[in-house]
Structures are given as structure tokens and as C-alpha cells.
Amino acid sequence: MKEFFDAKKVQTVFDMLPKLPHENDGLILAPKQQAYTAGRDDHLLKWKPPHLNTVDFKLEVKRVIKPDSPPETVYNLLVQGGNKIFGTLSFNTSDKDQVKFFK
């Protein structure tokens, strides 16, 4: 089981990190009165070293064909486990010369 520390001892925790037998992948700051539960929790603050930070998202690509319109490609940026649309980009075949793709 992982050890829990009071937030006032954060320097002690940082001093311990290089001595761990495994790589540290971050710290979790949680309210004292709340039990820790794995997964998403809006009451927690998770800190990671910059080189381990990640952004979790899913890109959904849809081809939309409507009568009397050029085919359209729709890109949905999904977050929160791929269940919520954060933003959408769409363009039709006549817009392609205005879109730049990066590899």
C-alpha cells in the first residue's frame, strides 16, 4: 500500500522520490476527509513531471454525404474517455486547398 502524507510535508515527499526503488510517475493531492478512489475524481489534483505528462483524447473521423452537397469530412475531438465531443472541425472537398495537414 502506498504511503499518505500531509500536504505540509510535500518537500519530504520530493526528497524521497530519487530514493524510490521504481520511477515516480506523479503525485496525487487529495482532501484528507475523502477516501481515494481510482479513476476520474474532480476532487483530486494529479501532478506529473513534465516529461511524463500526457493528453488523452480520441479523434473520430466521419465522412458525411448529403444530397446536392460535396462530401464532407468531420473531425470530432473526443475527451473524457472518448464520450464527450470537445470540438469539431469539418470541411468539404472544395475546402481542401485551405487545409494544411502535418505528418
N, C-alpha and C positions, 0 to 999 in steps of 0.2 A: 504494500500500500504506500502511496506517496505521502510525503510529509506536508503538513499545512503550517504556514507561518503567518503571523500578524503582519499587516502592511508596513508597520513601523520598522520591521526587520528586513526590508527589501534589499538593503546593502549586504546583509548577511547572506541572503539568497544569491545575489550576484557574485559574491566572493566564493560561494560553494560551487558554482557552475563549472569552472575549469577542473575541479576535483572529481566530478561525477564519472562513474565508470562507463557512461554512454554519452552520446551527443545530446545536448539540450535542444529541444525544438520549440521552446517557448514557455511562457508563464501564464497562469490563469489567475486573474484577480476576481474574487467573488465576495459578496456580502457575508459577514460572519454568521448571520442568523439563517442563511439559506443553505440547504444541502446542495452539494454539487450533483448535477445530473449531466450525463454525456449528451452530446448533440447540441443543437441550437438553443441558446438561452440568452435573452436580451438583457439579463441582469449581470452577465459576465463581461469582463474585458480581457481579451486574449492578446498577449504581446508575443511577437516572434522577432528574432534577429532579422535585420533587413534581407539577408541572403536567403532566408527561408520563407519569406512572405510569398503568398500565392493569391491569385484571384480565381475564384471558382465561378464559372459560368458555362452556359451551353449556347451554341449558335444553331438556330433552327433555320434551314433554308427551304423556302416553299416556292414553287412555280405556280403562278396564278394565271389562268387563261379565261378571259371574259369575251363574250361575243362582241364583235366590232371594236376590239381594242388590241393593241400589240401585247404579246405575252409579257408578264411582269414577274420579276424575281423579288421576293420578300425575305428579308433577313430579320429574325427576331432574336434579340439578346435576352436570354432567359437566366434568371438568378433564383436564389433560394431553392436549390435542389432541382433546378430546371422546371419549376412550376409557375413562375411569375415572369411576365414579359416586362423587362426594364425599359426597353426601347426597340424601335422598329425602323428599318431602312428599307425602302423599296424603290425600284426603278424599272422602267420598261426598256425594251430593246432599242428604242430611239434615244434613250438617255445614256447608253453605254459609252459613248465617246466623252462623256463628262465625269465618268467614274474611274478612279485610279485604283488598281489592285496591287498589293505588295506581297511578295513571297518571303 
